[in-house]
Amino acid sequence: MFKAFKEFAMRGSVLDLAVGVIIGAAFGKIIASLVDDILLPPIGQLLGKVDFSGLFINLSGTHFDTLQAAKAAGKATLNYGNFINTVINFLIVAFTIFVVVRIVNRWMPKPPAPVTTKDCPQCAMAIPVAAKKCGHCASAV
């Protein structure tokens, strides 16, 4: 059983997937920091000094000035500001991955076009691969 697992784990695609997951997790942290620390503060300033992470609706009916105070009191809250941060984070990650995949696809060699024609051995004219007879000289191929 260990040998079968070792063969499975050592296949190239499994190792590639593992590397992709690890790099993706690290990349996600970088993007989260970019969104939370670089992009959202200026956006919040433009929208009237709004800090999205502090936006919430208190479901208990009592008033709390901050989300931390409501959580410390153990009250239920709808943290829509954190949701906004997460949506913006997702959109930036998705767009970044889209751009990276497009760039990488440009670097990759183009696959050769499938062969659709061959030369007739008698007249050297191009004919379809599936042809049984040359359309130019009528010889059998």
C-alpha positions in Angstrom: 0.0 0.0 0.0 2.9 2.4 0.8 4.5 1.6 -2.5 1.3 2.4 -4.4 0.9 5.7 -2.5 4.5 6.6 -3.3 4.0 6.0 -7.0 0.8 8.1 -6.9 2.5 10.9 -5.0 5.6 11.0 -7.2 3.7 11.5 -10.4 4.4 14.8 -12.0 0.8 16.1 -11.9 0.4 15.4 -8.2 3.6 17.3 -7.4 2.6 20.1 -9.7 -0.7 20.3 -7.9 0.9 20.4 -4.5 3.3 23.2 -5.6 0.4 25.1 -7.1 -1.6 24.9 -3.8 1.3 26.0 -1.7 2.2 28.9 -4.0 -1.5 29.8 -4.3 -1.9 30.0 -0.5 1.1 32.3 -0.3 -0.1 34.4 -3.2 -3.5 34.7 -1.5 -1.9 36.2 1.6 0.0 38.7 -0.5 -3.2 39.7 -2.3 -5.1 39.9 1.0 -2.4 42.3 2.3 -2.5 44.3 -0.9 -6.3 44.7 -0.6 -6.4 45.4 3.2 -3.3 47.5 3.6 -2.8 49.2 0.3 -6.0 49.5 -1.7 -8.9 49.7 0.8 -7.5 52.6 2.9 -7.4 55.1 -0.1 -10.8 53.8 -1.3 -12.2 54.4 2.2 -10.8 57.9 2.3 -12.4 58.7 -1.1 -15.7 57.4 0.2 -15.7 59.6 3.3 -13.1 58.0 5.6 -15.0 54.7 5.6 -13.1 51.7 7.1 -14.9 48.7 5.5 -13.7 46.2 8.1 -15.5 48.2 10.8 -18.9 48.2 9.1 -21.4 45.9 10.8 -25.1 45.6 11.8 -25.7 44.7 15.4 -28.5 42.1 15.6 -29.0 42.4 19.4 -30.6 45.8 19.3 -28.0 47.5 21.7 -25.6 50.1 20.4 -21.9 49.4 20.0 -19.4 51.9 18.5 -17.1 49.3 17.1 -17.3 45.8 15.8 -14.7 44.7 18.4 -16.9 46.0 21.2 -19.9 44.1 19.9 -17.8 40.9 19.6 -16.3 41.4 23.1 -19.9 41.6 24.5 -20.7 38.4 22.6 -23.4 40.0 20.5 -24.4 38.7 17.1 -23.4 40.9 14.2 -23.6 41.0 10.4 -20.1 42.0 9.3 -20.9 43.3 5.9 -17.7 45.4 5.8 -15.6 42.2 6.1 -17.7 40.8 3.3 -16.9 43.8 1.1 -13.2 43.3 1.8 -13.5 39.7 0.9 -15.3 40.4 -2.3 -12.8 43.0 -3.4 -10.0 40.6 -2.4 -11.5 37.8 -4.6 -12.0 40.1 -7.6 -8.4 41.3 -7.4 -7.1 37.7 -7.0 -9.3 36.5 -9.9 -8.1 39.3 -12.2 -4.5 38.8 -11.2 -4.7 35.1 -12.0 -6.4 35.9 -15.3 -3.6 38.2 -16.3 -0.9 35.8 -15.2 -2.5 32.9 -17.1 -2.7 35.1 -20.3 0.9 36.0 -20.0 2.0 32.4 -19.4 -0.1 31.2 -22.3 1.7 33.7 -24.6 5.1 32.2 -23.5 4.0 28.7 -24.2 4.8 27.3 -27.6 1.8 27.0 -29.9 0.9 23.3 -30.7 1.5 22.3 -34.3 -1.5 22.5 -36.5 -3.1 19.2 -37.2 -2.0 17.7 -40.6 -5.0 17.8 -42.9 -3.3 17.3 -46.3 -0.6 15.1 -47.8 1.2 15.1 -51.1 0.1 12.8 -53.9 3.0 10.4 -54.7 2.3 10.8 -58.5 1.7 14.5 -59.1 3.0 16.0 -55.8 -0.2 18.1 -55.4 -1.8 18.5 -51.9 -4.7 16.3 -51.2 -6.8 15.5 -48.0 -5.3 12.9 -45.7 -8.3 10.7 -46.0 -8.4 10.8 -49.8 -8.2 7.4 -51.5 -7.7 8.9 -55.0 -6.0 12.1 -56.1 -8.4 14.8 -57.3 -5.7 16.2 -59.7 -4.3 13.1 -61.5 -6.9 10.5 -60.5 -4.2 8.1 -59.3 -4.9 5.8 -56.3 -3.1 7.0 -53.1 
